[in-house]
Amino acid sequence: MSTDGQPHILAIGGGSFVRDDRGGITPSPLLRYACDLTGQDRPRLCFLTTAMGDSAEIVSRFYAAFSTLDAEVSHLAVFPMPNVADMREHLLSQDLIYVSGGSVANLMALWQVHGIGEIMREAWHEGVVLSGQSAGALCWHMGGNTDSYGPELQAFTGGLGLLPYSCGVHYDSEPQRRPLLQRLVGEGALPGGYAADEDTALHYVGTEFVQAVTFTDGKGAYRIDADGPGRVKETPIDPRLLTRD
């Protein structure tokens, strides 16, 4: 849990991991920043790959990647059944929970079936740092846009709503993302919110956005607000540049 007792969320637009010299993946500075938010020298880190169907290959890759961190790593799976006896006890005992990308629609459906969404809400209130990329960023917000339903992006409005905003992910790398999010906010289908380019994350304390962080020069974050009927105002946010060390 965070040592300051505050509820932190780090929503990552893309870039949680980077390729290493052996063709594997290793945590990027964004995930190291998430670990730092816990204030623990050796944080307890639990990852969830529900949005990827708890693929054994993905789980194995994540364990290999997280092994490079000085952390006590575990995972929570729901396929073919929960892998821990008490999901609530396990999640509430963590310092950091990381949720992978994948299908946010399937993620939220399965979390509802297993009661994980309410446990996440409790963990957040208790000071467990919550993080995730793409689907794992959208889930904490009211919604955003998603390819969960097919290659043509569609609105997603079924987030947990811990953060009362819309969220844009992969904002500079997938051409449909920006115009669709702006249209949804302009039409009132989604509330105003925040968006992040690749290699960039949005940091909230409680429900307040405090800063964006990135590890790549030239990347950005954005505030998106309705600006009259059918109109949207997009305000750039300069992220804090993290070191790669």
Helices and strands as residue ranges (DSSP letters): E 8-14, E 17-19, E 25-27, H 29-38, E 44-48, G 50-52, H 56-66, E 72-76, H 87-92, E 96-99, H 104-114, H 116-125, E 129-133, H 135-138, E 144-146, E 154-156, E 166-168, H 177-187, E 193-196, E 200-205, E 208-214, E 221-226, E 232-237, E 240-241
